[in-house]
Amino acid sequence: MKISYNWLKQFIKLDWEAERTAELLTDLGLEIEGVEPYQSVQGGLKGVVVGHVVSCEQHPNADRLKLTKVDVGDGDPIQIVCGAPNVAAGQKVPVATIGTILYDDKGNPWKIKKGKIRGEESHGMICAEDELGLGQGHDGIMVLDESLKPGTPCSEIFQVEDDIIFEIGLTPNRADAMSHFGVARDLRAGLIQQDIQLEMITPSVSSFRVDNRTLRIDVDVQDKALAPRYAGVTISGIRVMDSPKWLQNRLRAIGITPKNNVVDATNYVLHELGQPLHAFDAAKIAGNKIVVKTAEPGTKFTTLDDVERELHEEDLMICDAEKPMCIAGVFGGTYSGVTENTTSIFLESAYFNPVSIRKSAKRHNLNTDASFRFERGIDINNVEYALRRAALLIQEVAGGEITSDVVDLYPRKFEDFQVFLHYEKINRLIGQNLPEEVVKSILSSLEIKVNNITEAGMGLTIPSYRVDVRREADVIEEILRVFGYNNVKFGEKLNASISNSSRFEDYKIQNKVASQLIAQGFFEIMSNSLTSPKYNTLSAKIKDENNVVMLNPLSNDLSIMRRTLLFSGLEAIAYNINRKQADLKLFEFGNSYHQFGEERVENKHLALFLTGNKTGENWNNPHEKSNFFYAKGIISGVLERLRFEDIKYTPVKSDVFSEGITFNLDKVKLVDIGVVNSEILKTFDIKQEVLYADFYWDNILEHLQTDGIKYKEIPKFPEIRRDFALLLDTSVQFSDIYTTARQAERKLLKNINLFDVYEGDKLPEGKKSYAVSFTFRDENKTLTDKQVDKIMDKFRQAFEKQLQAELR
């Protein structure tokens, strides 16, 4: 939000330099993110003065140039060569003297220098209005009023304004500071704590009066819950034209483009007092009646930006007797707006329900200065005052008469909020004992009324414009920010509490797993929990009726809570691939959200994504793609780190995978891993294989082994390894070999490893060759060849009988 320092000084007469004021505002919680100078005319017309053309003769060496003598107020006239067709003796003109810096239409500076033009010296430049930045005209030089004195600075004549603009990073709770008046009010409170007593100057509306009652507009508020207060007045006989320079300068300084005097006056009051207003062309109000009601669903309405919008049944509308004219508190309609032909207006000032305004603004993707303030909550007690202030300002800049009584419909008065403030809690939260008089002074400067005082504390009434102060803690926060965070003294000792937490807390387990994945080259991502419903079509198992739907989505692409972490991860992969980052290892801890009837369920997951090469490009490291078995090894490593044993594998049952397996502990599903279906990848324009693993984190936490760590001594006796080369049917998997061997020998068999696979034309059709190693060890003695041979013979028989295997 931009605040003009000159405008601020209209409310509080302060002579401080801008930097000091910025520091105080920041200390008060209105953080100044930038301080920039502003000039209504670039360069401020510095060096440009009024000149009197003493003589004007034809240039001796050029037909289109004139040789002039110009008095610029310092005694001797100077010679200036001028090419303007309208230059003549006796004129008063703007002259840019030697050394003056002017700016072209793109803002680039150029300097006036002494020079020769066609052999004749020129000591300055007689300027056109576009050369000074005062307009677009370039037909000839500007001719000024004859009464002006030569040498008078043109900055005084054209009301050039030098200003300082504060850029405030306003937090959403500070609705009271969304205006120059609100910032000045806060600034005054800060100054009082520095023993600087300044009067707050508010615009007077005492001169407001009804001139006649010739134009009455009836108002019918049908939805009083959404429009608790609605006020208006008519002004007739106005003349719509450009605003005066001072008003244009004020608006341009804060980034508002002037439109016409009526609209500019409403914008001025909006940024002055924080109260949005709207002016309707009274001639276009059918039936001379205003109706405030919600829209009929499906109604078409064209807003001021010439966009036709379809209204929602919850949109609050300002209508006439026949049609809608404005989306209340958000945006006006193209039909009822003020134009150059408008001669009478109905001026509206109102308080609308903040939630309703926010929903309408988001629904139609409109973000206006008015909706910004209505959404956060304005001062309902300021409605009529701002209306009178705006009406007087419109009369000042556009003429006209007040032609109706003020209509002010406020059937149910808002009561100011009451809070009891305990002394003990002030001191406990701030960490310092503040004297009662200091607290009372701060409350008074914030216009918080002290109703009663007891030994325990104070009974307070919160002003209506402080919509964010509703609790005792809020009041203490207000006291602290005005007292100054920097003024709170440090104690002599530091107190800290050490909490006793289990090493199996969720966040500790997450950190342990994350560290392991990062050590293996993974990067952690965090994606949005909001996603698009179109992704539901990518899996038959994701049903629309189980979506958790947002009531007021930011957009259609962010309208539901995600049901899986897969699609947000694929978005991240596609984003990186499009930026030449194709070798990716990503992981994310996150939740999925589901609606089952009336119950909402939230599940936690760890998602892993692998695609592209395992490692980066290197001269001695050949490219190797991340594959299923590599991903399976990473998952097994994570589960081993978490001390899971006796894991079983079953084929994955999910249409998001083209192939995959599920890691199970007894009947509990721990992880799904597989190759993502190519049709899903095509949706994200991903042309390379993606491996995806989904850890069911809630199940993992539930079945963690939380007892003491078990360990074994390093074996004293050697291992013995034996190998088999088995000819098997292609349908037989390594897990079948593993299970069969374990069943045949449980005590001495320590490890089984598949170290070679062969499938080729040298084998019978439908066959493959597995080379498998078996490692044996006895914990109490050295094994003999005879013992191991006996076990291997048992394996051979089991493999031949159960797997129809043959030894090669």
Buried (B, 14 or more C-beta within 10 A) or exposed (E): BBBBBBBBBBBBEBEBEBEEBBEBBBBBBBBBEEBEEBBBBBBBBBBBBBBBBBBBEEBEEBEEBBBBBBBBBEEEBBBBBBBBEEBBEEBBBBBBBBEBBBBEEEEEEEEBEEEEBEEBEBBBBBBBBBBBBBEEEEEBBBBBEEEBEBBBBBBEBBEBBEBBBBBBEBEEBBBBBBBBBBBBBBBBBBBBBEEEEBEBEBBEBEEBEEBEEEBEBEBEBEBBEBBBBBBBBBBBBBBBEEBBBEBBBBBBBBEBEBBBBBBBBBBBBBBBBBBBBBBBBBEBBEEBBBBBBBBEEEBEBEBBEEEEBEBBEBBBBBBBEEBBBBBBBBBBBBBBBBEEEBBBBBBBBBBBBBEBBBBBBBBBEBEBBBBBBBBBBBBBBBBBBBBBBBBBBBBEBBBBBBBBEBBBBBEEEEEBBEBBBBBEBBEEBBEBEBEEEBBBBBBEBBBBBBEEEEEEBBBBBBBBBBBBBEEBEBBBBBBBBBBBEEEEEEEEEEEEEEEEEEEEEBEEBBEEBBEBBEEBBBBEBEBEBBBBBEBBEBBEEBEEEBBBEEEEBEEEBBBBBBBBBBBBBBBBBBEBBEEEEBBBBBBBBBBBBBBEEEEEEEBBBBBBBBBBBBEEEEEEEEEEBBBBEEBBEBBBEBBEEBEBEEBBBEEBEBBBBBEBBBBBBEEEBBBBBBBBBEEBBEBBEBEBBBBBBBBBBBBBBEBEEEEEEEEEEEEEEEEBEBEBEBBBEEEBBBEBBBBBBEEBBEEBBBEBEEEEEBEEEEBEEEBBBBBBBBBBBBEEEEBEEEBBEEBBEEBBEBBEEBBEBBEE
